[in-house]
């Protein structure tokens, strides 16, 4: 594997258009365990059967990991046997376009689906910005090795340029192999092989990649590789399925925070404590609480809304200047005692698409304080990754997310398949 090679085609499978409505699901973490269970029970063909996890089985069965993963493998084999997928026998790249409606209008982004190297944390070709949980990584590694396939790609971004975007646009002029809609997300897929694939890889070059979603899947790929010491030098476990989107196309939304007060203070006491951290101004409505620029957050407290100016950064690193860091370092830590935002039970997260009304409902249910944030930018994410730092948990929410079950990468199909020209 060349140190400069960061993109490779593969002999992938794409869901048959006649099966797309029955098979495709949203990302695993887009649903609650109860929602996943209900959807899987209603639809025996849903890809949620393949991505089943410990949260989706009765408590008495959760320790039987072997049975869980065997069920996932059987579910995948069943879809193969039913003819739910079309195979591309020669290595190809896929172009994956997703479109959604937003309050600001139509958002469309087109990514390159292919393989990228499985890299260690200190490898500059693929830069991370989040920590991972070992338990989740272990399950994903075992799933990959037993099921022998992947469908949910890691999502990466890169600094865009006109030449590459023009090459992508040219490849989208051919007829697509899939045109489908799922849960409000329009999806169009093109298969790009031969000289067109080689030209796209050449235009992409060896530019740096930044993980936007899929840190656990990338860590699981590293783990899976380490469990197979006798493996080909450039075999399937040295690569991971990924979709690459230009930074200018990414839609970044915030994760809002819900925080409980372990000291049990009244709303007026908390307002006083928050006011000591920055300018706290009461306002009339939720819409006015949504920040219009960095450095400010909306606060839902005791049934009312406020705006709050964030304290100055605690340091001079790029990560210190993020709104999520200023909130954590200057307010959530000193005022609420939340020192580990990744595991503290007194904090949880609400993605922006869920809506402000749902944030209010959840805060009212258990008397928590809501913090509404301005979105972190892709440039900020890249700056933190370039510095080798990690961002606080739930710093950004990317929308739309690739659907599960659209693409399949089978490891066994790559053992005997030659690389495409120019790869």
Buried (B, 14 or more C-beta within 10 A) or exposed (E): EEEEBBBBBBBBBBBBBEBBEBBBBBBBEBBEEEEBBEBBEEBEBBBBBBBBBBEBBEEEEEEEBEEBBEBBBEBBBBBBEEEBBBEBEBBBBBBBBBBBEEEEEEBEBBBBBBBBBBBEEEEEBBBBBBEBEEEBBBBBBBBBBBBBBBBBBBBBBBBBEEEBBEBBEBBEEEEBBBEBEBEEBBBBBBBBBBEBBBBBBEBBEEBBBBBBBBBBBBBBBBBBBEEEEEBEEBBBBBBBBBBBBBBEBBBBBBBBBBBBBEEEBEBEEBBEBBEEBBEBBEBEEBEEBBBEEBBBBBBBBBEEBBBBBBBEBBEEBBBBBBBBBBBBBBBBBBBBEBEEBEEBEBBBBBBBEBEBEEBBEBBEEEEBBBBBBBBBBBEBBBBBBBEBBBBBBBBBBBBBBBBBBBBBBBBEBBEEBEEBBBB
